[in-house]
Amino acid sequence: MSSEVRANKLSPATGTALQISDSGDTTTIPSGATLDVSSATMTGFTIPSGQTLTVASGATIDASAGTATGFGSDNTPAFAATLSSSQTISASSTWTKIEFDSEIFDSDSCYDNSTNFRFTPTTAGKYFVYGNGAVHYMTSNGLKVAIFKNGSVYVYTAISPTNGDENYGYTGAIIDFNGSTDYVEFYILQGQSGIAPSVPTGMAQFGAFKVIT
């Protein structure tokens, strides 16, 4: 049986709430009709699977007083780390992994700052990865700073040290990760024999963040 109620207003009895339909029922707003809540507040509103909520031109979704989830992606996982103490660089022409053991932040706990000193993001995608470091007491020969992916050089920067207390190198690249096993580390190679230069505290950093594509 079907019936139709025509009225200009439906109001709840004093001290109660107005309910439309019972649990399990379907209340339909037909094509061409408008549900106008511009002067009210809607709570607990769910868009059914397969349906589309259209925000009209000039309208705004304001989540400043709440939390918005599922609206695209962000730049995480992301991290940045530094050295808690200076680290000595190995003998001439040997790659040395820099053991960044002090995290500035680590959004998804994807950076290992105690054992392998590597970033292994759990979300697949493209990431901007960077690393830099200053090396003390080099006076000649080459200096390279590199990002290793899965144990091999992915990108590096070479500089010619000058006679001075510190020589600085930086490198960075956008790298694809599979979200499970791909990882990156930061290495430095110095070409001067007979010395053991060091990377001082506060003069090196390693980091990465997901690129929104």
N, C-alpha and C positions, 0 to 999 in steps of 0.2 A: 504494500500500500504506500502511496506517496501523497504528500500534501504540501501546501505552500502557505507560509505565513508572511503577510505583508505588514510592515510596521516602519515607522520613522526612527524608532529607537528601542533598543533592548537594554534594560538596566537590571542589575542584580538586586535582590531584596536587601534591605538595610543590614549591614554587618556581614554580608556574604560576598562571594565572588561569582561572576557569571561564567558558566561553563558551556561550551559549545561542543556537542558530541560526547560520546563515551569512548573509553579505551577500546581500540580496535576498529572504531568507525573511521570513515573517510569524509572529511569536509572539503568540498571542492569550490574553488573560485573560478568561474568559467572564463573562457577566452573573451577578452574585451572588457572584463570587469577590473576594478582597481581596489586594492586594499591599501588604504591611506593611513599610515601611522606616523605621518610627519610631525604631529603634535604630541606623540606619545612615546613610550619606551617599550621595545620588544625584548623579551627574555626567553631563553631556552628555545630559540628558533633554529630548526634544522632543515637544511636543503636535502631532500631525498636523493639517493643515488641515481645518477642519470639525468637529473634536472639541472637547470642553469639559473643562477641568480645574476641578473643584469643590473649593473649600476649605471644609471642614466648619465648622459653628459652633464657636467656641472655638479654632480653629486659627489659626496666625499664619504669614504669609510674612515671613521675616526676611532682609533684604538688607543688613544693617548691615555685613557683612564683604565685600560685593561691590557690583556695580552693577545696579540694576534699570532696565530699559528697557521702553518700551511700555505702562507702567501709567498710562494717562490722559495729561493734558497738564500743562504747567507755565506759569509766568507770563512766558515768553519768546516772541518777542523783547521786550527791554526795554533801556532806556538812561536815563542821567542825564548832564547836561552843565552846565557853568558858564562864566563868562567868565574869560579869563586876564588881561584888562585892562579898564578902564572903557570904556564906549561912549557916545558923545554921541547924544542924541535929536534928531531932525530938528525943523524949524520947526513952529510951532503948527498943530495939527489935521491932521498928516500921520502916517500909520502908519509906524513904523520897525521893521524886522525886527531882533530881537536876535540877534547872531551868537555863539551859544554855541560857543566853539571848543575848550574843554577838557573832554574826556570823563571822567566819574567811572567809568563802565563802559558797555559797549555789547555786549550778549550775542551778537548775530548780525550785527554790522557793518551795522546798518540806519540808523544816524544819520550824516549827512554833517556833519562838524565843520570843514570847510575851504572849501567852495564855496557850497552852498545853505543850509546850517544847517537841515536838515529831517530828519524821521524818516519813513522809508518802509518799514514792516514787510513782510517777505516771507511772512508767514503771515496768512491771512484770519481775521477775527474781531473781537471787541470789545476795545478797549483803554481803560485809564484814562490820560488825557493831562493833564498839569498844567504850569503855568508861573507863575513869580513874579519880581518885581523891585522894587527900591527905586530911586526917582528923586531925585537931589540937587537942591537949590536951587529947587524950585518953591514959590511962595507963594500962588498963587491959580489959579482956573479948573480945568477938569476933567482927570482922568488916567484912561486906560483901558488895561487889559492884556487881550490877546486871544490865543486860539488860532485860527489860520487853517487850514482844510482845503482842499487843492487850490487855494490862492490867494485864498480868500474867508473872511471872518469866520465862524467856527463858534460860538464862545461868547466872551463878554467880561465883564469886571467893571469898573464905573466907580466911582471914588472922588472925594471932594472934598478936594483938598490943603489942608493946614493950613500956617500960617506956621512953617516949621521947616526943618531941614537935609535930612530925608529923608521921602518919602512912599512907602508900600509897597502894592503890589497883587498879588493872587493870583487865578487862575482855573483851573478844571479841568472835565473832562467825560468821559463814556464815549462813545467814538466808534467807529463801524464802519469797518473797512478791508477792501478787496478782496484784499489780499495781493500786489498787483503794482504798481499805479500811485498809489494813494491816499497822500497825505503830509500832514504837519502842520508848522507853524512857529509861532513865538511873536513877537508884536508888541506894541509900546507906542505909545500916542498921548498927547501932552500938549497942553493947550489954552492954554498961556500964551505970549503973543508977546513978542518982544524978548529972549529968553534962550535958551541952549542947555544944558539940563540934561543930566545924565549918569546912567547906570546904573553904580554902582561895582562893582569886583571883590569877590567874596565875598558879594554881596547880591542874587543872581539865580540861578535854576536852572530848567532845562527838562527834562522827563522823561516817560516812558510805560512801561507794562507791559501785557501781555496779561491779560485777565480770564478766569479759568477758569469756563466756563459748563456 
